[in-house]
């Protein structure tokens, strides 16, 4: 079932990005994949199994930290989302562990045709290599009520 969530998230990510936009940000050896989508894209049974609240005005932001393709790594993810009126919500990310990967989901609310700015900070694991510093980035997305 969790594989289905990842497949839906990747599909939505692909559909929501322009052809010339990257689906990820590079930070040292890490790729940080990101997307935001309406929670109604998640099937009801999968939403219940993962404590995801679905709704026409509820969205999810997905962040995945990858060092090698297909293998996610843990890190710390924080962020906010704001609309054009600068009304801001703090994103509370929950890790989702699935076989060889980890991704982080955070719920948010929106109004129809909201143009949202997501400000994300990702701190990769320190490990044995040189200390990596947090990576800050932002992306924008227009959200629609189903």
DSSP file (Angstrom, degrees, kcal/mol; ACC not computed):
  #  RESIDUE AA STRUCTURE BP1 BP2  ACC     N-H-->O    O-->H-N    N-H-->O    O-->H-N    TCO  KAPPA ALPHA  PHI   PSI    X-CA   Y-CA   Z-CA
    1    1 A X     >        0   0    0      0, 0.0     4,-1.4     0, 0.0     3,-0.5   0.000 360.0 360.0 360.0 -41.8    0.0    0.0    0.0
    2    2 A X  H  >  +     0   0    0      1,-0.3     4,-2.3     2,-0.2     5,-0.2   0.841 360.0  60.6 -65.2 -29.7    2.8    2.4    0.8
    3    3 A X  H  > S+     0   0    0      1,-0.2     4,-2.4     2,-0.2    -1,-0.3   0.872 101.3  54.3 -62.2 -34.6    4.3    1.8   -2.6
    4    4 A X  H  > S+     0   0    0     -3,-0.5     4,-2.5     2,-0.2    -1,-0.2   0.888 105.5  52.5 -65.7 -38.4    1.0    3.1   -4.0
    5    5 A X  H  X S+     0   0    0     -4,-1.4     4,-2.8     2,-0.2    -2,-0.2   0.951 110.7  47.1 -61.1 -48.0    1.4    6.3   -2.0
    6    6 A X  H  X S+     0   0    0     -4,-2.3     4,-2.6     1,-0.2     5,-0.2   0.903 111.5  51.2 -61.5 -40.7    4.9    6.8   -3.4
    7    7 A X  H  X S+     0   0    0     -4,-2.4     4,-2.3     2,-0.2    -1,-0.2   0.918 112.0  46.6 -62.3 -43.1    3.7    6.0   -6.9
    8    8 A X  H  X S+     0   0    0     -4,-2.5     4,-2.9     2,-0.2     5,-0.2   0.916 112.1  51.1 -64.6 -42.5    0.9    8.6   -6.6
    9    9 A X  H  X S+     0   0    0     -4,-2.8     4,-2.4     1,-0.2    -2,-0.2   0.911 112.0  46.1 -62.4 -42.3    3.3   11.2   -5.1
   10   10 A X  H  X S+     0   0    0     -4,-2.6     4,-2.3     2,-0.2    -1,-0.2   0.889 113.3  49.9 -68.1 -38.2    5.8   10.7   -8.0
   11   11 A X  H  X S+     0   0    0     -4,-2.3     4,-2.3    -5,-0.2    -2,-0.2   0.940 112.4  46.5 -63.9 -46.9    3.0   10.9  -10.6
   12   12 A X  H  X S+     0   0    0     -4,-2.9     4,-2.0     1,-0.2    -2,-0.2   0.897 110.8  53.7 -63.2 -39.9    1.6   14.1   -9.1
   13   13 A X  H  X S+     0   0    0     -4,-2.4     4,-0.9    -5,-0.2    -1,-0.2   0.936 110.0  47.5 -58.8 -46.5    5.1   15.6   -8.9
   14   14 A X  H  < S+     0   0    0     -4,-2.3     3,-0.4     1,-0.2    -2,-0.2   0.880 114.3  46.2 -63.4 -39.0    5.6   14.9  -12.5
   15   15 A X  H  < S+     0   0    0     -4,-2.3    -1,-0.2     1,-0.2    -2,-0.2   0.781 111.0  52.6 -73.9 -26.7    2.3   16.3  -13.5
   16   16 A X  H  < S+     0   0    0     -4,-2.0     2,-0.3    -5,-0.2    -1,-0.2   0.581  95.7  77.6 -90.8  -8.4    2.6   19.4  -11.4
   17   17 A X  S  < S-     0   0    0     -4,-0.9     6,-0.1    -3,-0.4     2,-0.1  -0.759  82.8-112.6-102.9 147.3    6.0   20.6  -12.6
   18   18 A X    >   -     0   0    0     -2,-0.3     3,-1.3     1,-0.1    -2,-0.1  -0.364  34.7-108.0 -69.9 157.5    6.7   22.4  -15.9
   19   19 A X  T 3  S+     0   0    0      1,-0.3    -1,-0.1    -2,-0.1    -2,-0.0   0.818 118.5  44.2 -60.6 -32.6    8.8   20.5  -18.4
   20   20 A X  T 3  S+     0   0    0      2,-0.1    -1,-0.3     0, 0.0     2,-0.3   0.500  94.4  96.9 -93.7  -2.2   11.9   22.6  -17.9
   21   21 A X  S <  S-     0   0    0     -3,-1.3     2,-0.2     1,-0.1    -4,-0.1  -0.611  75.7-121.3 -83.6 144.9   11.7   22.6  -14.1
   22   22 A X        -     0   0    0     -2,-0.3    -4,-0.1     1,-0.1    -2,-0.1  -0.565   7.2-142.4 -78.9 150.4   13.7   20.2  -12.1
   23   23 A X  S    S+     0   0    0     -2,-0.2    11,-1.4    -6,-0.1     2,-0.3   0.359  82.0  34.6 -91.0   4.3   11.8   17.9   -9.8
   24   24 A X  E    S-A   33   0A   0      9,-0.2     2,-0.4     7,-0.0     9,-0.2  -0.957  70.4-127.8-151.1 165.7   14.6   18.2   -7.2
   25   25 A X  E     -A   32   0A   0      7,-2.1     7,-3.1    -2,-0.3     2,-0.4  -0.942  26.8-130.9-115.8 143.0   17.2   20.5   -5.7
   26   26 A X  E     +A   31   0A   0     -2,-0.4     2,-0.3     5,-0.2     5,-0.2  -0.811  26.7 172.7 -96.9 132.9   20.9   19.4   -5.4
   27   27 A X  E >   -A   30   0A   0      3,-2.9     3,-2.2    -2,-0.4     2,-0.2  -0.843  64.2 -60.0-139.3  98.8   22.7   19.8   -2.0
   28   28 A X  T 3  S-     0   0    0     -2,-0.3    -1,-0.1     1,-0.3   104,-0.0  -0.474 120.5 -16.4  62.2-128.0   26.1   18.2   -2.0
   29   29 A X  T 3  S+     0   0    0     -2,-0.2     2,-0.3    -3,-0.1    -1,-0.3   0.443 123.5  93.1 -83.9  -0.9   25.7   14.5   -2.7
   30   30 A X  E <   -A   27   0A   0     -3,-2.2    -3,-2.9    35,-0.0     2,-0.5  -0.692  59.2-154.4-101.4 145.9   22.0   14.7   -1.9
   31   31 A X  E     -AB  26  66A   0     35,-3.0    35,-2.9    -2,-0.3     2,-0.7  -0.967  10.8-155.3-110.9 133.8   19.0   15.3   -4.2
   32   32 A X  E     -AB  25  65A   0     -7,-3.1    -7,-2.1    -2,-0.5     2,-0.3  -0.922   9.2-161.1-113.0 107.1   15.9   16.8   -2.4
   33   33 A X  E     -AB  24  64A   0     31,-2.6    31,-2.2    -2,-0.7     2,-0.3  -0.635  14.7-179.5 -86.6 144.7   12.7   15.9   -4.3
   34   34 A X  E     + B   0  63A   0    -11,-1.4     2,-0.3    -2,-0.3    29,-0.2  -0.993  12.6 156.1-147.1 150.9    9.6   18.0   -3.6
   35   35 A X  E     - B   0  62A   0     27,-1.6    27,-3.1    -2,-0.3     2,-0.3  -0.967  20.9-152.2-164.3 160.3    6.0   18.3   -4.5
   36   36 A X  E     + B   0  61A   0     -2,-0.3     2,-0.3    25,-0.2    25,-0.2  -0.995  26.9 157.6-138.2 138.8    2.7   19.7   -3.3
   37   37 A X  E     - B   0  60A   0     23,-2.3    23,-2.8    -2,-0.3     2,-0.2  -0.973  46.0 -80.4-156.4 163.8   -0.7   18.3   -4.2
   38   38 A X  E >   - B   0  59A   0     -2,-0.3     3,-1.9    21,-0.2    21,-0.3  -0.498  36.6-131.2 -70.6 136.5   -4.4   18.0   -3.2
   39   39 A X  G >  S+     0   0    0     19,-3.0     3,-1.6    16,-0.3    20,-0.1   0.672  99.6  77.9 -65.6 -16.1   -4.9   15.3   -0.6
   40   40 A X  G 3  S+     0   0    0     15,-0.4    -1,-0.3    18,-0.4     4,-0.1   0.644  77.8  73.7 -70.1 -11.4   -7.8   13.9   -2.6
   41   41 A X  G <  S+     0   0    0     -3,-1.9     2,-0.4     2,-0.1    -1,-0.3   0.715  81.6  85.2 -69.6 -19.5   -5.2   12.3   -4.9
   42   42 A X  S <  S-     0   0    0     -3,-1.6   -37,-0.0    -4,-0.2     5,-0.0  -0.704  91.8-114.5 -85.0 131.3   -4.6    9.8   -2.1
   43   43 A X     >  -     0   0    0     -2,-0.4     4,-2.5     1,-0.1     3,-0.3  -0.329  25.0-117.8 -62.3 145.2   -7.0    6.8   -2.1
   44   44 A X  H  > S+     0   0    0      1,-0.2     4,-2.3     2,-0.2     5,-0.2   0.876 112.2  50.3 -55.3 -42.4   -9.3    6.8    1.0
   45   45 A X  H  > S+     0   0    0      1,-0.2     4,-2.0     2,-0.2    -1,-0.2   0.880 112.5  46.6 -67.2 -36.3   -8.0    3.4    2.3
   46   46 A X  H  > S+     0   0    0     -3,-0.3     4,-1.4     2,-0.2    -1,-0.2   0.885 110.5  53.4 -71.1 -38.4   -4.4    4.5    2.0
   47   47 A X  H  <>S+     0   0    0     -4,-2.5     5,-3.0     1,-0.2     3,-0.3   0.926 110.4  47.0 -60.5 -45.2   -5.2    7.9    3.7
   48   48 A X  H ><5S+     0   0    0     -4,-2.3     3,-1.2     1,-0.2    -2,-0.2   0.920 110.1  52.8 -62.5 -44.4   -6.8    6.0    6.6
   49   49 A X  H 3<5S+     0   0    0     -4,-2.0    -1,-0.2     1,-0.3    -2,-0.2   0.761 118.0  37.4 -63.6 -25.2   -3.9    3.6    6.9
   50   50 A X  T 3<5S-     0   0    0     -4,-1.4    -1,-0.3    -3,-0.3    -2,-0.2   0.200 111.4-113.5-113.9  14.8   -1.5    6.6    7.1
   51   51 A X  T < 5 +     0   0    0     -3,-1.2     2,-0.5    -4,-0.2    -3,-0.2   0.867  61.4 155.6  56.1  41.1   -3.6    9.0    9.2
   52   52 A X      < -     0   0    0     -5,-3.0     2,-0.6    -6,-0.2    -1,-0.2  -0.872  38.6-140.1-100.3 127.0   -3.9   11.4    6.3
   53   53 A X        -     0   0    0     -2,-0.5     2,-0.2    -5,-0.0   -14,-0.1  -0.776  19.4-155.9 -88.0 119.9   -6.9   13.7    6.4
   54   54 A X        +     0   0    0     -2,-0.6     2,-0.3   -14,-0.1     5,-0.1  -0.646  26.4 142.0 -92.7 152.6   -8.4   14.1    2.9
   55   55 A X    >   -     0   0    0      3,-0.4     3,-1.5    -2,-0.2   -15,-0.4  -0.911  60.0-104.5 179.3 158.4  -10.5   17.1    1.8
   56   56 A X  T 3  S+     0   0    0     -2,-0.3    90,-0.7     1,-0.3    -1,-0.1   0.765 122.7  36.8 -65.7 -24.3  -11.2   19.4   -1.1
   57   57 A X  T 3  S+     0   0    0     88,-0.2    53,-2.2    89,-0.1     2,-0.4   0.051  99.1  96.8-115.2  24.5   -9.2   22.2    0.6
   58   58 A X  E <   - C   0 109A   0     -3,-1.5   -19,-3.0    51,-0.2   -18,-0.4  -0.952  49.2-178.5-118.8 132.5   -6.5   20.1    2.2
   59   59 A X  E     -BC  38 108A   0     49,-3.3    49,-2.0    -2,-0.4     2,-0.4  -0.738  16.2-141.7-122.5 171.6   -3.1   19.5    0.6
   60   60 A X  E     -BC  37 107A   0    -23,-2.8   -23,-2.3    -2,-0.2     2,-0.4  -0.992   5.0-151.6-132.0 140.6    0.1   17.6    1.3
   61   61 A X  E     -BC  36 106A   0     45,-2.4    45,-1.8    -2,-0.4     2,-0.5  -0.950  15.6-157.5-109.5 136.9    3.7   18.6    0.7
   62   62 A X  E     +BC  35 105A   0    -27,-3.1   -27,-1.6    -2,-0.4     2,-0.4  -0.954  11.9 179.8-119.2 128.1    6.1   15.8    0.0
   63   63 A X  E     -BC  34 104A   0     41,-2.5    41,-3.3    -2,-0.5     2,-0.4  -0.997   1.5-177.1-128.1 132.0    9.9   16.0    0.6
   64   64 A X  E     -BC  33 103A   0    -31,-2.2   -31,-2.6    -2,-0.4     2,-0.6  -0.998  13.7-153.6-131.1 133.2   12.3   13.1    0.0
   65   65 A X  E     -B   32   0A   0     37,-0.5     8,-2.8     8,-0.4     2,-0.4  -0.926  21.0-179.5-107.2 119.8   16.1   13.2    0.6
   66   66 A X  E     +BD  31  72A   0    -35,-2.9   -35,-3.0    -2,-0.6     6,-0.2  -0.969  24.9 175.6-128.1 132.1   18.0   10.8   -1.6
   67   67 A X  E    S+     0   0A   0      4,-1.2     2,-0.4     1,-0.4    -1,-0.1   0.803  83.9  17.9 -98.8 -42.8   21.7   10.1   -1.8
   68   68 A X  E >  S- D   0  71A   0      3,-0.9     3,-2.6   -37,-0.1    -1,-0.4  -0.982 104.2 -84.0-128.0 145.6   21.6    7.3   -4.3
   69   69 A X  T 3  S+     0   0    0     -2,-0.4     3,-0.1     1,-0.3    -3,-0.0  -0.141 113.9  10.8 -52.5 129.0   18.7    6.7   -6.6
   70   70 A X  T 3  S+     0   0    0      1,-0.1     2,-0.5     0, 0.0    -1,-0.3   0.374 107.8  95.6  86.1  -3.7   16.0    4.6   -5.0
   71   71 A X  E <   -D   68   0A   0     -3,-2.6    -4,-1.2    30,-0.1    -3,-0.9  -0.923  58.2-161.8-124.7 107.4   17.5    4.8   -1.5
   72   72 A X  E     -D   66   0A   0     28,-1.7     2,-0.3    -2,-0.5    -6,-0.2  -0.510   5.2-152.1 -83.7 154.6   16.1    7.6    0.7
   73   73 A X        -     0   0    0     -8,-2.8    -8,-0.4    29,-0.3     2,-0.2  -0.895  18.4-109.3-124.7 156.2   17.9    8.8    3.8
   74   74 A X        +     0   0    0     -2,-0.3    51,-0.7   -10,-0.1     2,-0.3  -0.493  48.0 143.1 -81.5 154.5   16.6   10.3    7.0
   75   75 A X  E     -F  124   0B   0     49,-0.2     2,-0.5    -2,-0.2    49,-0.2  -0.887  52.2 -80.9-164.4-168.8   17.1   14.0    7.8
   76   76 A X  E     -F  123   0B   0     47,-2.1    47,-2.7    -2,-0.3     2,-0.5  -0.966  40.5-171.8-115.4 128.0   15.3   16.8    9.4
   77   77 A X  E     +F  122   0B   0     -2,-0.5    16,-0.4    45,-0.2     2,-0.3  -0.973  11.6 161.5-123.1 128.7   12.7   18.7    7.4
   78   78 A X  E     +F  121   0B   0     43,-2.4    43,-2.7    -2,-0.5     2,-0.3  -0.903  10.7 136.9-135.0 165.6   11.0   21.9    8.5
   79   79 A X  E     -FG 120  91B   0     12,-0.6    12,-2.7    -2,-0.3     2,-0.3  -0.980  33.5-126.2 173.6 176.1    9.1   24.5    6.6
   80   80 A X  E     -FG 119  90B   0     39,-2.2    39,-2.7    -2,-0.3     2,-0.4  -0.935  11.0-150.1-138.7 161.6    6.2   26.9    6.1
   81   81 A X  E     +FG 118  89B   0      8,-2.2     8,-2.8    -2,-0.3     2,-0.3  -0.998  18.9 179.7-132.8 138.0    3.6   27.7    3.5
   82   82 A X  E     -FG 117  88B   0     35,-2.1    35,-2.7    -2,-0.4     6,-0.2  -0.979  18.1-137.9-139.4 152.2    2.1   31.1    2.8
   83   83 A X    >   -     0   0    0      4,-1.5     3,-2.0    -2,-0.3    33,-0.1  -0.320  45.9 -85.7 -95.9-175.7   -0.4   32.6    0.5
   84   84 A X  T 3  S+     0   0    0     31,-0.3    32,-0.1     1,-0.3    -1,-0.0   0.676 128.9  58.9 -69.8 -14.7   -0.2   36.0   -1.3
   85   85 A X  T 3  S-     0   0    0      2,-0.1    -1,-0.3     0, 0.0     3,-0.1   0.350 117.6-114.5 -89.5   5.4   -1.7   37.7    1.7
   86   86 A X    <   +     0   0    0     -3,-2.0     2,-0.6     1,-0.3    -2,-0.1   0.725  61.2 156.5  65.0  25.1    1.3   36.3    3.8
   87   87 A X        -     0   0    0      2,-0.0    -4,-1.5     1,-0.0     2,-0.4  -0.748  29.7-157.2 -77.4 121.4   -1.0   34.1    5.9
   88   88 A X  E     -G   82   0B   0     -2,-0.6     2,-0.4    -6,-0.2    -6,-0.2  -0.830  20.5-167.2-115.4 140.0    1.5   31.5    7.0
   89   89 A X  E     -G   81   0B   0     -8,-2.8    -8,-2.2    -2,-0.4     2,-0.4  -0.975  23.8-128.7-118.7 136.8    1.1   27.9    8.2
   90   90 A X  E     -G   80   0B   0     -2,-0.4     2,-0.5   -10,-0.2   -10,-0.3  -0.729  25.8-131.9 -81.8 131.1    3.9   26.0    9.9
   91   91 A X  E     -G   79   0B   0    -12,-2.7     2,-0.8    -2,-0.4   -12,-0.6  -0.728  13.1-157.6 -87.3 128.4    4.4   22.6    8.1
   92   92 A X        -     0   0    0     -2,-0.5    15,-0.4    15,-0.4     2,-0.2  -0.876  15.9-152.8-108.4 100.2    4.6   19.6   10.5
   93   93 A X        -     0   0    0     -2,-0.8     2,-0.5   -16,-0.4    13,-0.2  -0.498   8.8-163.8 -80.4 138.3    6.4   16.9    8.6
   94   94 A X  E     -E  105   0A   0     11,-2.7    11,-2.3    -2,-0.2     2,-0.2  -0.983  21.4-125.5-118.8 127.2    5.9   13.2    9.4
   95   95 A X  E     -E  104   0A   0     -2,-0.5     2,-0.5     9,-0.2     9,-0.2  -0.512  17.8-159.2 -73.8 139.8    8.4   10.6    8.2
   96   96 A X  E     -E  103   0A   0      7,-3.3     7,-1.9    -2,-0.2     2,-0.5  -0.976   8.3-155.7-118.6 115.9    7.0    7.8    6.1
   97   97 A X  E     +E  102   0A   0     -2,-0.5     2,-0.3     5,-0.2     5,-0.2  -0.783  19.2 167.9 -96.0 131.3    9.3    4.7    6.0
   98   98 A X  E >   -E  101   0A   0      3,-2.8     3,-3.1    -2,-0.5    -2,-0.1  -0.885  56.1 -69.1-147.8 111.0    8.9    2.4    3.1
   99   99 A X  T 3  S-     0   0    0     -2,-0.3    -1,-0.1     1,-0.3   -28,-0.0  -0.198 120.7  -5.1  44.7-110.5   11.4   -0.4    2.3
  100  100 A X  T 3  S+     0   0    0    -30,-0.1   -28,-1.7    -3,-0.1     2,-0.3   0.277 125.3  70.7 -94.7  11.1   14.6    1.5    1.1
  101  101 A X  E <   - E   0  98A   0     -3,-3.1    -3,-2.8   -30,-0.3     2,-0.4  -0.899  53.1-163.3-133.2 158.5   13.2    5.0    1.2
  102  102 A X  E     + E   0  97A   0     -2,-0.3   -37,-0.5   -37,-0.3     2,-0.3  -0.999  14.5 174.7-133.8 133.7   12.0    7.7    3.5
  103  103 A X  E     -CE  64  96A   0     -7,-1.9    -7,-3.3    -2,-0.4     2,-0.5  -0.965  22.6-132.0-137.4 160.8    9.9   10.6    2.6
  104  104 A X  E     -CE  63  95A   0    -41,-3.3   -41,-2.5    -2,-0.3     2,-0.4  -0.937  17.3-167.8-119.2 128.4    8.3   13.4    4.7
  105  105 A X  E     -CE  62  94A   0    -11,-2.3   -11,-2.7    -2,-0.5     2,-0.4  -0.915   5.1-178.7-115.7 141.3    4.7   14.5    4.4
  106  106 A X  E     -C   61   0A   0    -45,-1.8   -45,-2.4    -2,-0.4   -13,-0.2  -0.989  19.5-136.0-138.3 130.1    3.1   17.6    5.9
  107  107 A X  E     +C   60   0A   0    -15,-0.4   -15,-0.4    -2,-0.4     2,-0.3  -0.488  26.0 171.3 -81.5 154.3   -0.6   18.7    5.6
  108  108 A X  E     -C   59   0A   0    -49,-2.0   -49,-3.3    -2,-0.2     2,-0.3  -0.970  24.9-126.3-152.7 163.0   -1.7   22.2    4.9
  109  109 A X  E     +C   58   0A   0     -2,-0.3     2,-0.3   -51,-0.2   -51,-0.2  -0.830  28.3 173.2-113.0 153.6   -5.0   24.0    4.0
  110  110 A X        -     0   0    0    -53,-2.2     2,-0.2    -2,-0.3     3,-0.1  -0.976  26.9-122.6-152.5 162.3   -5.7   26.2    1.1
  111  111 A X    >   -     0   0    0     -2,-0.3     3,-1.7     1,-0.1    32,-0.2  -0.670  54.2 -73.3-100.8 162.9   -8.5   28.1   -0.7
  112  112 A X  T 3  S+     0   0    0      1,-0.3    32,-0.2    -2,-0.2    -1,-0.1  -0.320 118.7   6.6 -59.3 135.5   -9.4   27.6   -4.3
  113  113 A X  T 3  S+     0   0    0     30,-1.2     2,-0.3     1,-0.2    -1,-0.3   0.728  87.8 166.0  61.7  27.1   -6.8   29.1   -6.7
  114  114 A X  E <   - H   0 143B   0     -3,-1.7    29,-3.0    29,-0.8     2,-0.8  -0.548  32.0-144.6 -68.5 132.2   -4.4   29.9   -3.9
  115  115 A X  E     - H   0 142B   0     -2,-0.3     2,-0.3    27,-0.2   -31,-0.3  -0.903  28.7-167.0 -98.7 109.2   -0.9   30.8   -5.1
  116  116 A X  E     - H   0 141B   0     25,-3.0    25,-2.2    -2,-0.8     2,-0.5  -0.735  20.3-152.4-107.8 145.8    1.3   29.3   -2.4
  117  117 A X  E     -FH  82 140B   0    -35,-2.7   -35,-2.1    -2,-0.3     2,-0.5  -0.975  12.3-158.4-114.8 122.1    4.9   29.7   -1.5
  118  118 A X  E     -FH  81 139B   0     21,-3.2    21,-1.8    -2,-0.5     2,-0.6  -0.880   3.3-166.0-100.8 125.1    6.6   26.8    0.3
  119  119 A X  E     -FH  80 138B   0    -39,-2.7   -39,-2.2    -2,-0.5     2,-0.4  -0.961  16.7-177.2-113.0 117.6    9.8   27.6    2.2
  120  120 A X  E     -FH  79 137B   0     17,-3.0    17,-2.4    -2,-0.6     2,-0.4  -0.885  18.3-165.6-121.3 143.3   11.6   24.4    3.1
  121  121 A X  E     -FH  78 136B   0    -43,-2.7   -43,-2.4    -2,-0.4     2,-0.4  -0.998   9.6-172.1-127.5 128.3   14.7   23.6    5.1
  122  122 A X  E     -FH  77 135B   0     13,-2.3    13,-3.0    -2,-0.4     2,-0.6  -0.979   8.3-165.9-123.1 129.5   16.3   20.2    4.9
  123  123 A X  E     -F   76   0B   0    -47,-2.7   -47,-2.1    -2,-0.4    11,-0.1  -0.941  17.7-146.5-113.7 108.0   19.2   19.1    7.1
  124  124 A X  E     -F   75   0B   0     -2,-0.6   -49,-0.2     9,-0.3     8,-0.1  -0.213  35.8 -82.6 -65.8 162.8   20.9   15.9    5.8
  125  125 A X        -     0   0    0    -51,-0.7    -1,-0.1     1,-0.1     7,-0.1  -0.362  33.6-134.1 -64.9 148.8   22.3   13.3    8.3
  126  126 A X        +     0   0    0     -3,-0.1     3,-0.4     5,-0.1    -1,-0.1   0.905  43.8 161.6 -74.6 -40.9   25.8   14.2    9.5
  127  127 A X        -     0   0    0      1,-0.2    -1,-0.1     4,-0.1     4,-0.0  -0.097  63.8 -54.4  56.2-155.1   27.3   10.7    9.0
  128  128 A X  S    S+     0   0    0      2,-0.0    -1,-0.2     3,-0.0     3,-0.1   0.533 112.7  83.1 -96.7  -9.3   31.1   10.3    8.9
  129  129 A X  S    S-     0   0    0     -3,-0.4     3,-0.1     1,-0.2     2,-0.0   0.022  97.4 -50.4 -83.2-167.5   31.7   12.8    6.1
  130  130 A X  S    S-     0   0    0      1,-0.1    -1,-0.2     0, 0.0     2,-0.2  -0.337  71.3 -92.5 -64.6 147.7   32.1   16.6    6.2
  131  131 A X        -     0   0    0     -3,-0.1     2,-0.4     1,-0.0    -1,-0.1  -0.420  40.1-149.0 -65.4 127.4   29.3   18.4    8.1
  132  132 A X        -     0   0    0     -2,-0.2     2,-0.2    -8,-0.1     3,-0.1  -0.778   9.0-138.5 -95.8 143.5   26.5   19.5    5.8
  133  133 A X        -     0   0    0     -2,-0.4    -9,-0.3     1,-0.1   -11,-0.1  -0.590  35.9 -79.0 -96.1 161.2   24.6   22.6    6.5
  134  134 A X        -     0   0    0     -2,-0.2     2,-0.6   -11,-0.1   -11,-0.2  -0.234  41.3-137.3 -57.8 147.9   20.9   23.0    6.2
  135  135 A X  E     -H  122   0B   0    -13,-3.0   -13,-2.3    -3,-0.1     2,-0.4  -0.950  17.3-163.5-111.2 119.8   19.6   23.6    2.7
  136  136 A X  E     +H  121   0B   0     -2,-0.6     2,-0.3   -15,-0.2   -15,-0.2  -0.859  20.5 151.5-103.4 134.3   16.9   26.2    2.3
  137  137 A X  E     -H  120   0B   0    -17,-2.4   -17,-3.0    -2,-0.4     2,-0.3  -0.974  25.1-149.8-151.3 166.1   14.8   26.5   -0.8
  138  138 A X  E     -H  119   0B   0     -2,-0.3     2,-0.3   -19,-0.2   -19,-0.2  -0.970   9.5-177.5-136.6 155.1   11.4   27.6   -1.9
  139  139 A X  E     -H  118   0B   0    -21,-1.8   -21,-3.2    -2,-0.3     2,-0.3  -0.973  15.9-138.2-145.3 159.6    8.9   26.6   -4.5
  140  140 A X  E     +H  117   0B   0     -2,-0.3     2,-0.3   -23,-0.2   -23,-0.2  -0.893  18.9 175.0-124.0 151.0    5.5   27.9   -5.6
  141  141 A X  E     -H  116   0B   0    -25,-2.2   -25,-3.0    -2,-0.3     2,-0.6  -0.982  26.9-134.8-154.8 137.8    2.4   26.2   -6.6
  142  142 A X  E     -H  115   0B   0     -2,-0.3     2,-0.3   -27,-0.2   -27,-0.2  -0.858  29.6-154.9 -93.7 126.6   -1.2   27.3   -7.4
  143  143 A X  E     -H  114   0B   0    -29,-3.0   -30,-1.2    -2,-0.6   -29,-0.8  -0.796   6.1-159.2-107.6 145.1   -3.7   25.0   -5.7
  144  144 A X        -     0   0    0     -2,-0.3     2,-0.3   -32,-0.2   -32,-0.1  -0.964  19.7-122.7-124.1 139.1   -7.2   24.2   -6.8
  145  145 A X              0   0    0     -2,-0.4   -88,-0.2     1,-0.1   -89,-0.1  -0.610 360.0 360.0 -74.2 135.5  -10.2   22.9   -4.7
  146  146 A X              0   0    0    -90,-0.7    -1,-0.1    -2,-0.3   -89,-0.1   0.486 360.0 360.0 -69.7 360.0  -11.5   19.7   -6.2
